[in-house]
Amino acid sequence: MIISQEFTLSAPRERVWEFFLDIPRSSACMAGVEDVTQVDEKTYTGRIQVKVGPLRATFGVTVELSEVQPPERLVLQVQGNDRATGSLVRAFVSASLHPQGEQTVVRYQMELSIRGALGRFGGTVIQDVARKMTEQFVECVERSLATPAGADGR
């Protein structure tokens, strides 16, 4: 399944780029993400809790930054599993940042594969969950970008 979205942030591209690559700060804006640990220069582990339909799952995930082209493009690969539901997730995510005056347009595309109990839900349900998670992420990023680094306690 392919999920594509676009959103605009009220900050210049270089500032948005710096925020995205500050993994502890940017991951704090992702709903359900916790216990993010840096493994090496390009690899992080953590957990993400999601609710799809009536099911809740907590995935142990590994995220690898596979392509970093400052301040224009970021590509990452995500894989994880949830033992409780027997679900596996793999995602290939590419994001591009486009300057628009003092704002930044972010376009991303995610190739998502879900197997197991969560994989039984249709694309419409998964797309709706992704849209809601993106809306929450954008709201948090806007608040964070309006606050100088370190001033928000992170």
N, C-alpha and C positions, 0 to 999 in steps of 0.2 A: 504494500500500500504506500502511496506517495502522498505526503502532506506538504502543501506549499502555503506559506503565509507571508505577508508583508506588513510592517508597521513602521511608524515614524516616531523618533525620539527627539526631544527638545534639547539637543546638545550637539556640538560639532563632532564630526567623525572620529578624530583622534581621541577625544575624551570618551566616546562610546567604546572605541577599541580598547583603551586602557582598562575600562571597567570590565569588559567581557573577559579580558585576559587576567584580571584579578579574580582567580577562580573562587577563593573563599567568599568574596563579596558578591560576585555574580551568581554563584550557586545558591546563596542565601535567598535569592529572588525566585528560585524555582520551587513551586509548591511541592511539598512532600520530600524535598531533598534534605538529607542529614548525614552527619559523620563523614564529610568529605576529607580525604587524606591524599596528599601528593605522594606518589610512588617514585616518580622520576620527573625529568624535565617536561615530558609530554603525557604522562599517565597519571590518572587519578582514580581512586575508588571511593565508593560511598553507598548510600542506600537511598531509594526513592519509594515513597508510599503513594499508591494510586488507587482510585476507585473507578471501576468501569462497570456500569450497570449495578447489580447487587453485590459484586465481588470487590473485595479489597485485597491488595497484594503489596508486599514489601520486597522489592527487588534489590539484591546485592548487585551493584553495577561496577563495571570498569569502563572508563572513558579515556580514549586516546586521541590526542590532538595530532591528526595525521598530516595536516597542511596548514601552515600559518604564513599568510602574506600580508604583513602590516601595511597600512591599516584597512585593507580592502576585503580580505577573504579569510575565512576560517572553516576548516573541515575537520569533523571529528567522527569517531566511531564509538558506539556504545553497545555493550552487551551485558546481559544480566539474567538472573533467574530468581524465581520465587518458589521456594520449596513447598509452601503451603498449598498453592494452587497448581503446582507442576507446570508453571508457565515460563517460557523463555522469550526474551526480547533481544532483537538486534536492530540497530539503527545506524544509518549512515546519514550524517547531517552536514549540509553546507550552508554557510551564511555569508552574505556579501553586504558590505556597508557602503552606502552611496551618499556623498555630501549633497545637501540641499540647503544652501545658505548656512544658517547657524543650527540647522537640524540635520538629522541623519536618517535616511531610509534604510531599514534593514529588511532584506529579503532572505528567507530561508526555505530550504527544501529538505524534507526528511523522508528517506526510504526506510519504511518501518516493517519489520517482520515480527509477528507475535504468534507463538505456538503454545498449546496447552489450553487451560480453562479460559484464560483471557482472550485467546485467539479465536474463540467461538463467537465473539461479538462481531457484529457487522461493521463495515467501514464507516457507516454513518455515526455509530456510537463512538468509535475511536476518534473520528474527526472532531466530534463535538467535545470530547474530553480534551483533545489537543488544543482546540480553539480557546476553551476556558482557561487552560493552563497558560497559554500565550498571553491572554488578557491580563491575568494576574501577574505574570512576569513583567509585562510592559509597565503596569502601574507601579510595581516595586522598583524597577529600573529608573523610572522617571523620578520617584522620590529619592532614590539613592544618588542620582546624578545631580539633584538639586542640593545635596548635602556634601560638603567637602569630604574627601577620603579621611577616615579616622574619626570624623565628628559624629558618626552614627554608632560609635562603639564597636566597629569591626576593624 
